[in-house]
Amino acid sequence: MRSLGVPEVAAIMVLVVVILIVTMLPWFLIYKKAGYHPAMGCLMFIPLVNLVMMFVLAFAEWPVERELRSLRASLPPKE
């Protein structure tokens, strides 16, 4: 069995980086749109933590929702 050379290792590394970027980018955008820090998307790569964070995203009140509620409360009442 032949060992991997530099071109093969480089190709594997590029493939891994592309896969990480393709899978990490949507999580970054989801957290950003929810009002959380986008880097929290990295938590989705930690086993079990990703399950907990999915439940947090699903059931917790998002910072964006809190901000919207406070802005609506500051508006004058409709007549």
N, C-alpha and C positions, 0 to 999 in steps of 0.2 A: 504494500500500500504506500502510495506516494504522499509526502507531506505537502501542505498547501504552500504555494509560493506567495510572493508579495502581491502580484496582481489579483490573485484569488482572495486574499485576506482584505485587500483594499476594496474589492467589489462587495464582499460581504459586509464590510463596515459601512459603505455607502448605502447598501440596501437597508441595513438596520437603522441608520439615521433617517432615511426617507420614510420608513415605516413609523418611526417614532414621531416625526413631524406630522405625518398624515393623521395619526391617531391622536396626537396631543393638541393640534390646532383647534379641532372642534370643541374640546373640553375647555381650552383657554377662552374661546369665544362665548361658550355657555356661561362660564363663571363671570366673565366680564359683563355680559348682558344682564345677568342676575344681580349685579351690583357688588359682587365679591371680587377679591383680587384675582386677576387671571392666572397667577402662578399656582393657585389652588388646584388647577387642572392637573398638576403633577401628582396630586394625591390619588388620581385615578389609576396610577401604575403600581400602587402598593396594595397587595392582596388584603382583603377584609376591610381595609380603610376605604377602598373604592365602594364597597357595598354600603358602608355607613354614610359616606358622602352622598351617594345616590338618594338615600332616605332623607338626608338633610336638605338636599335640593328639592326633593318632592314635597316635604311637609313643613319645613321651616318658613318663616316669613322672610322674604328676600329684602335686602336693604332698599332695593328699588321700590318695593311695595310700601315700605315705611315712609320713604320720601314722598311718594305719590299721595299717601294718606295725609301727611302733614301739609302738603301743598293744597290739597282739596279743602282741608280744614281752615286754611288761612283765606280762602276765597269768600267773598260775600255770599250769603244765601240767595238762591234763585227765588224769584217772585212768582 
